[in-house]
């Protein structure tokens, strides 16, 4: 008499990537394991927001593709999800804060994308995720990443700006000195050329210089005599 095994189809061994590892599932456990693994398929385009309606899945792996766009906020409806891997794509925008509502989430990775902004508040399950869940996103910030999300300039930025201004000041002073010396030399050469070419101006120039020297000499002599006369009177 032949026996009937209604669950004989569950004897097949299934490989499934979840929680950052490859696991083998066999037997009745498969009836409790639901998930989607589309990793390493060169998928392109945006992630369909409709995936958020699959509220009964335990694992969603879309890593190592070429997906673009933002992470759908509808993923907050994946209440049973334990593993969510979106790493190694070209996703952009911010990580939806609504994901902190996923209380069953044990493994989460958005590493190596183009995400920006603040990471979700480290509460509930998101308080258990470490830096490598977010690495490879230079524009993400938050306490876990040791990077402030403040919009004010960091000390290093301010220091750099100050150094740049100091260098600009030095350059301006140098340019001024060079310009002054060049102008001074040009004026002197012009005077010498004019005096050399024009005899009238040459005679007038030497006459002016002679008068200045004579005036200065008499002025010094007068001051000297006045000083000694005043000293004798005192």
C-alpha positions as CSV (number, residue, x, y, z in Angstrom):
1,X,0.0,0.0,0.0
2,X,1.5,3.3,-1.1
3,X,1.9,6.0,1.5
4,X,0.9,9.6,0.8
5,X,3.2,12.4,2.0
6,X,1.5,15.7,1.4
7,X,4.7,17.6,2.5
8,X,7.1,15.6,0.3
9,X,7.8,18.7,-1.9
10,X,9.3,20.4,1.2
11,X,12.2,18.0,1.2
12,X,14.0,20.1,-1.5
13,X,16.9,22.1,-0.2
14,X,16.6,25.9,-0.8
15,X,19.5,28.3,-0.6
16,X,18.5,31.8,0.6
17,X,20.6,34.8,1.3
18,X,19.4,36.7,4.4
19,X,20.9,38.4,7.4
20,X,24.2,38.9,5.6
21,X,24.7,35.2,5.0
22,X,23.8,32.3,2.8
23,X,21.5,29.8,4.5
24,X,20.1,26.4,3.5
25,X,16.4,25.7,4.2
26,X,14.9,22.3,4.1
27,X,11.7,20.7,5.2
28,X,8.8,22.3,7.0
29,X,10.7,25.4,7.9
30,X,10.2,26.5,4.3
31,X,6.5,27.0,5.0
32,X,7.5,29.7,7.5
33,X,10.2,31.3,5.4
34,X,9.2,34.0,2.9
35,X,11.4,36.4,1.3
36,X,12.8,37.9,-1.9
37,X,16.4,37.7,-3.0
38,X,17.2,39.6,-6.2
39,X,20.8,40.3,-5.5
40,X,23.6,40.4,-8.1
41,X,21.3,40.7,-11.1
42,X,22.3,44.1,-12.6
43,X,18.8,45.4,-12.0
44,X,18.3,49.1,-12.9
45,X,15.7,51.7,-12.3
46,X,13.9,52.7,-9.1
47,X,12.7,50.4,-6.4
48,X,9.0,49.8,-6.7
49,X,7.1,51.3,-3.8
50,X,4.7,48.4,-4.1
51,X,7.3,46.1,-2.4
52,X,6.2,47.7,0.8
53,X,2.9,45.9,0.5
54,X,4.6,42.5,1.0
55,X,4.1,42.8,4.8
56,X,4.6,39.1,5.4
57,X,8.1,38.7,4.0
58,X,11.0,38.1,6.4
59,X,13.8,39.0,4.1
60,X,14.4,41.4,1.2
61,X,17.8,41.4,-0.6
62,X,18.3,43.9,-3.4
63,X,22.0,44.3,-3.0
64,X,24.7,44.4,-5.7
65,X,22.5,45.8,-8.4
66,X,22.4,49.2,-10.2
67,X,19.2,50.5,-8.6
68,X,18.7,54.3,-8.5
69,X,16.3,56.7,-6.9
70,X,15.2,56.8,-3.2
71,X,14.4,54.2,-0.6
72,X,10.6,53.9,-0.6
73,X,9.1,55.0,2.7
74,X,6.5,52.2,2.1
75,X,9.2,49.8,3.4
76,X,8.0,50.9,6.9
77,X,5.0,48.5,6.3
78,X,7.2,45.5,6.1
79,X,6.3,44.6,9.7
80,X,7.8,41.1,9.6
81,X,11.0,42.0,7.9
82,X,14.1,40.7,9.7
83,X,16.7,41.4,7.0
84,X,16.8,44.3,4.6
85,X,19.9,44.6,2.4
86,X,20.0,47.5,-0.1
87,X,23.8,47.8,-0.3
88,X,26.0,48.2,-3.4
89,X,23.5,50.2,-5.5
90,X,23.2,53.8,-6.7
91,X,20.4,54.8,-4.3
92,X,20.2,58.5,-3.4
93,X,18.3,60.8,-1.1
94,X,17.7,60.3,2.6
95,X,17.0,57.1,4.6
96,X,13.3,57.3,5.5
97,X,12.8,57.9,9.2
98,X,9.7,55.7,9.2
99,X,12.0,52.6,9.0
100,X,12.6,52.9,12.8
101,X,9.1,51.3,13.1
102,X,10.5,48.0,11.9
103,X,10.7,46.3,15.3
104,X,11.7,42.9,13.9
105,X,14.6,44.1,11.8
106,X,17.9,42.4,12.8
107,X,20.1,43.1,9.8
108,X,20.0,46.4,7.8
109,X,22.5,47.6,5.2
110,X,22.5,50.5,2.8
111,X,26.3,50.5,2.5
112,X,28.0,51.8,-0.7
113,X,25.2,54.0,-2.2
114,X,24.9,57.7,-2.7
115,X,22.7,58.4,0.2
116,X,22.8,61.7,2.1
117,X,21.4,63.4,5.2
118,X,21.0,62.2,8.7
119,X,20.7,58.5,9.5
120,X,17.5,57.4,11.3
121,X,17.3,58.0,15.0
122,X,19.1,55.3,16.9
123,X,16.1,53.9,18.7
124,X,14.4,50.5,18.8
125,X,16.2,48.1,16.3
126,X,18.1,51.0,14.7
127,X,20.0,51.4,17.9
128,X,21.7,48.1,17.3
129,X,23.1,48.8,13.8
130,X,26.8,49.9,13.7
131,X,28.8,52.0,11.3
132,X,29.3,49.3,8.6
133,X,25.5,49.4,7.9
134,X,26.0,52.9,6.4
135,X,29.6,52.9,5.2
136,X,30.4,54.0,1.6
137,X,28.0,57.0,1.8
138,X,30.2,60.0,2.3
139,X,27.2,62.4,2.6
140,X,25.5,60.6,5.4
141,X,25.9,61.9,8.9
142,X,24.9,61.0,12.5
143,X,26.4,60.0,15.8
144,X,27.1,56.4,14.7
145,X,29.2,57.7,11.8
146,X,31.0,60.2,14.1
147,X,30.0,63.0,11.7
148,X,27.9,66.0,12.8
149,X,24.8,66.9,10.8
150,X,25.2,70.6,11.8
151,X,25.0,73.0,8.9
152,X,27.5,75.3,10.5
153,X,31.1,75.3,9.2
154,X,33.3,72.9,11.0
155,X,36.5,74.2,12.7
156,X,38.6,72.7,9.9
157,X,36.6,74.6,7.3
158,X,36.9,77.9,9.2
159,X,40.6,77.3,9.6
160,X,40.9,76.7,5.9
161,X,39.0,79.8,5.1
162,X,41.2,81.9,7.5
163,X,44.3,80.5,5.9
164,X,43.0,81.3,2.5
165,X,42.3,84.9,3.5
166,X,45.8,85.2,5.1
167,X,47.4,84.0,1.9
168,X,45.3,86.5,-0.1
169,X,46.5,89.3,2.2
170,X,50.1,88.3,1.6
171,X,49.6,88.2,-2.1
172,X,47.9,91.6,-2.1
173,X,50.8,93.2,-0.1
174,X,53.4,91.6,-2.5
175,X,51.6,92.9,-5.5
176,X,51.4,96.4,-4.0
177,X,55.1,96.5,-3.3
178,X,56.0,95.3,-6.8
179,X,53.7,97.8,-8.4
180,X,55.1,100.6,-6.3
181,X,58.7,99.8,-7.1
182,X,58.0,99.5,-10.8
183,X,56.2,102.8,-10.8
184,X,59.0,104.5,-8.9
185,X,61.6,103.3,-11.3
186,X,59.5,104.3,-14.3
187,X,59.1,107.9,-12.9
188,X,62.8,108.2,-12.2
189,X,63.7,107.0,-15.7
190,X,61.2,109.4,-17.2
191,X,62.7,112.4,-15.3
192,X,66.3,111.4,-16.4
193,X,65.3,111.0,-20.0
194,X,63.5,114.4,-20.1
195,X,66.4,116.1,-18.4
196,X,68.9,114.5,-20.8
197,X,66.9,115.4,-23.9
198,X,65.8,118.9,-23.0
199,X,68.6,121.3,-21.9
200,X,66.2,124.0,-20.7
201,X,64.5,121.6,-18.2
202,X,67.9,120.2,-17.2
203,X,69.1,123.7,-16.3
204,X,65.9,124.4,-14.5
205,X,66.2,121.1,-12.6
206,X,69.8,121.8,-11.4
207,X,68.8,125.3,-10.5
208,X,65.9,124.0,-8.4
209,X,68.2,121.5,-6.7
210,X,70.8,124.1,-6.0
211,X,68.2,126.4,-4.4
212,X,66.9,123.6,-2.2
213,X,70.4,122.8,-1.0
214,X,71.2,126.4,-0.3
215,X,67.9,126.9,1.5
216,X,68.4,123.8,3.7
217,X,72.0,124.9,4.5
218,X,71.0,128.4,5.6
219,X,68.1,127.0,7.5
220,X,70.4,124.7,9.4
221,X,72.9,127.5,10.1
222,X,70.1,129.7,11.4
223,X,68.7,127.1,13.7
224,X,72.2,126.4,15.0
225,X,72.8,130.1,15.8
226,X,69.4,130.5,17.3
227,X,70.0,127.5,19.6
228,X,73.4,128.9,20.9
229,X,72.0,132.4,21.4
230,X,69.1,131.0,23.4
231,X,71.4,128.8,25.4
232,X,73.6,131.8,26.4
233,X,70.5,133.8,27.4
234,X,69.4,131.1,29.7
